[in-house]
Amino acid sequence: MNMDRRSFNFLGLGSMAVTLGLASPQAGAGDRKEMSFEVKKTEEEWRRLLTPEQFYVLRKHGTERAHTSPLDKVYDAGIYKCAGCGQELFTSQTKFNSGTGWPSFYQPIDGKIGTTTDRSFFMVRTEVHCSRCGGHLGHVFNDGPQPTGQRYCMNGVSLTFVPASESEKDKSADQPS
């Protein structure tokens, strides 16, 4: 059985593993701690800005339970942004139903995400984070659809969705009259 961290949590074993000291939400954060990001806040500032679940996922590398995010089944036209800093990360055109219980995309917007090696839970995976604030978003796997063959499996709580009608209003408000 191929067991990744999301499967581990889905089976209800994730919290048991943490309790037993087998893994921690920050395991694998590694080299990201040395990276510099445009948006910098103290831990207390992040706690005030984010909900407890967003803080756990974005700042402590947690994973939300499968099938709990309403964004998993949103297929309307629009943009998915980082819940931490508001940076645009994915377009709805690249979203697909992976059947995993988490919002999945086959391609991010160029330059908007970064990756690091995650060695937690007895495996090696590629962690995905926001390139602007460093917030943990999820992981990328090589079992997605064409044209990229990648599956960006994201925590819904780390994203906000802006419908196309609202994002168009935002863009027109930014234009000089």
Backbone torsions as a table, in degrees:
resi	resn	phi	psi	omega
1	MET	NA	127.3	178.3
2	ASN	-83.2	112.0	-173.3
3	MET	-111.6	109.7	172.7
4	ASP	-101.8	174.9	-175.5
5	ARG	-61.1	-37.3	-180.0
6	ARG	-65.5	-41.4	176.8
7	SER	-64.4	-40.8	179.4
8	PHE	-57.5	-46.7	179.0
9	ASN	-70.0	-38.4	-179.8
10	PHE	-61.1	-37.7	178.8
11	LEU	-75.3	-2.1	179.6
12	GLY	82.7	12.3	-177.1
13	LEU	-93.9	-15.2	-176.7
14	GLY	-59.0	-50.4	-178.6
15	SER	-69.6	-32.4	177.3
16	MET	-65.0	-40.3	179.9
17	ALA	-64.0	-41.5	178.0
18	VAL	-64.1	-44.3	179.3
19	THR	-59.8	-38.5	-178.8
20	LEU	-82.4	-3.2	179.0
21	GLY	80.5	16.7	-179.6
22	LEU	-78.6	-27.6	-178.9
23	ALA	-158.5	160.6	176.4
24	SER	-131.5	156.2	179.9
25	PRO	-58.6	-27.2	-178.7
26	GLN	-92.5	-4.1	179.8
27	ALA	-56.1	132.2	179.5
28	GLY	92.3	-3.8	179.6
29	ALA	-63.3	-33.2	171.1
30	GLY	33.1	-117.0	-171.1
31	ASP	-67.5	-14.1	-179.7
32	ARG	-66.1	-28.9	-179.4
33	LYS	-61.8	-27.2	179.7
34	GLU	-87.8	-9.1	-178.6
35	MET	-74.2	154.4	177.4
36	SER	-109.9	133.0	-178.5
37	PHE	-121.8	151.5	-179.8
38	GLU	-59.8	-44.9	179.4
39	VAL	-93.8	118.3	-179.2
40	LYS	-126.4	129.7	178.1
41	LYS	-139.8	156.3	173.7
42	THR	-75.3	164.1	177.8
43	GLU	-57.5	-40.1	179.9
44	GLU	-65.6	-39.5	176.9
45	GLU	-63.1	-41.9	177.3
46	TRP	-63.1	-41.4	-179.8
47	ARG	-61.4	-38.2	178.9
48	ARG	-71.5	-34.0	-176.2
49	LEU	-77.7	-37.0	-171.8
50	LEU	-105.2	157.5	171.2
51	THR	-71.0	163.0	177.9
52	PRO	-56.3	-40.5	-180.0
53	GLU	-68.5	-41.2	176.9
54	GLN	-62.0	-42.6	179.1
55	PHE	-60.6	-45.6	-179.8
56	TYR	-58.7	-44.3	-177.6
57	VAL	-77.8	-55.0	-174.0
58	LEU	-68.0	-39.7	-172.9
59	ARG	-103.7	-21.9	-177.6
60	LYS	-115.8	10.8	175.5
61	HIS	63.3	32.7	178.5
62	GLY	-77.6	177.3	177.0
63	THR	-133.9	129.0	175.6
64	GLU	-73.7	156.6	177.5
65	ARG	-65.7	144.0	178.4
66	ALA	-58.9	147.0	175.2
67	HIS	64.3	20.7	178.6
68	THR	-103.4	-15.7	-177.7
69	SER	-89.6	126.3	174.4
70	PRO	-62.4	-23.3	-179.1
71	LEU	-69.8	-16.9	179.5
72	ASP	-58.5	-35.4	-176.0
73	LYS	-108.0	15.6	176.6
74	VAL	-87.6	122.0	179.0
75	TYR	-126.9	18.9	177.1
76	ASP	-72.0	159.1	176.8
77	ALA	-69.2	137.1	178.4
78	GLY	163.4	-164.6	-175.6
79	ILE	-124.5	140.4	174.0
80	TYR	-103.0	124.3	-177.0
81	LYS	-113.4	160.9	174.2
82	CYS	-68.0	128.2	179.2
83	ALA	-70.4	-16.0	179.9
84	GLY	-84.4	-45.5	-173.9
85	CYS	-125.5	-7.8	178.0
86	GLY	85.7	3.4	178.9
87	GLN	-66.0	136.9	175.9
88	GLU	-69.5	129.5	-175.0
89	LEU	-116.4	-43.8	-175.2
90	PHE	-139.6	149.4	172.4
91	THR	-100.6	156.3	179.4
92	SER	-64.9	-22.3	179.5
93	GLN	-65.1	-22.0	-178.0
94	THR	-101.9	6.0	-179.4
95	LYS	-85.2	144.2	176.8
96	PHE	-147.5	162.7	179.5
97	ASN	-89.5	105.5	-178.2
98	SER	-86.2	-14.2	-178.0
99	GLY	77.4	7.6	-177.4
100	THR	-88.1	-19.1	-176.7
101	GLY	96.6	6.3	176.0
102	TRP	-128.5	148.6	175.4
103	PRO	-57.9	132.1	-177.5
104	SER	-129.0	144.8	-177.7
105	PHE	-136.0	151.5	177.6
106	TYR	-97.7	-5.9	179.9
107	GLN	-163.2	133.1	174.4
108	PRO	-84.4	170.1	171.1
109	ILE	-71.0	135.7	-176.2
110	ASP	-50.7	130.2	174.1
111	GLY	77.0	3.2	-173.7
112	LYS	-96.3	-11.7	177.2
113	ILE	-125.2	159.6	173.1
114	GLY	-126.9	165.5	178.8
115	THR	-133.9	152.8	173.7
116	THR	-140.8	166.0	176.8
117	THR	-85.6	128.9	179.6
118	ASP	-110.0	117.1	-178.5
119	ARG	-108.4	23.1	-178.7
120	SER	-82.1	164.7	175.3
121	PHE	56.1	38.3	172.5
122	PHE	61.9	29.6	179.1
123	MET	-149.6	168.8	176.4
124	VAL	-116.4	123.8	179.2
125	ARG	-136.5	171.2	176.8
126	THR	-103.9	113.2	178.1
127	GLU	-82.2	144.6	179.1
128	VAL	-112.9	132.4	176.1
129	HIS	-135.9	159.6	176.8
130	CYS	-67.1	130.7	-178.7
131	SER	-72.9	-15.0	-177.5
132	ARG	-91.3	-41.6	-176.8
133	CYS	-120.1	-7.0	179.1
134	GLY	80.7	4.7	-178.7
135	GLY	-61.7	134.3	178.0
136	HIS	-68.4	127.1	-178.6
137	LEU	-107.8	-37.7	-176.5
138	GLY	160.3	-142.9	-178.6
139	HIS	-138.9	159.1	176.0
140	VAL	-116.3	137.3	-178.5
141	PHE	-126.5	157.9	-178.3
142	ASN	-95.4	39.5	179.5
143	ASP	-127.1	30.6	-179.0
144	GLY	-94.2	-179.7	-178.7
145	PRO	-78.5	167.0	173.5
146	GLN	-72.9	151.6	20.1
147	PRO	-90.5	-9.2	-175.7
148	THR	-98.5	-26.9	-175.6
149	GLY	75.3	8.6	-178.5
150	GLN	-107.1	151.5	176.1
151	ARG	-125.4	104.7	173.7
152	TYR	-84.0	99.8	-176.3
153	CYS	-92.9	103.4	-170.1
154	MET	-106.1	147.7	170.8
155	ASN	-73.8	123.3	-179.6
156	GLY	-60.7	-33.3	-178.9
157	VAL	-67.3	-18.7	179.0
158	SER	-86.1	-2.6	-177.6
159	LEU	-120.1	155.7	165.9
160	THR	-124.0	147.4	-179.7
161	PHE	-110.3	130.7	176.1
162	VAL	-116.3	111.6	179.3
163	PRO	-57.7	151.9	-177.5
164	ALA	-54.2	-40.2	-179.3
165	SER	-61.1	-38.7	178.9
166	GLU	-75.2	-38.7	-179.7
167	SER	-68.2	-31.2	175.4
168	GLU	-66.7	-40.0	176.5
169	LYS	-61.9	-43.1	179.4
170	ASP	-59.9	-44.1	-178.6
171	LYS	-67.3	-38.7	-179.5
172	SER	-70.8	-29.1	177.0
173	ALA	-69.2	-26.3	179.6
174	ASP	-80.8	-16.1	-177.1
175	GLN	-79.4	138.8	176.5
176	PRO	-67.1	146.1	-178.9
177	SER	-88.0	NA	NA
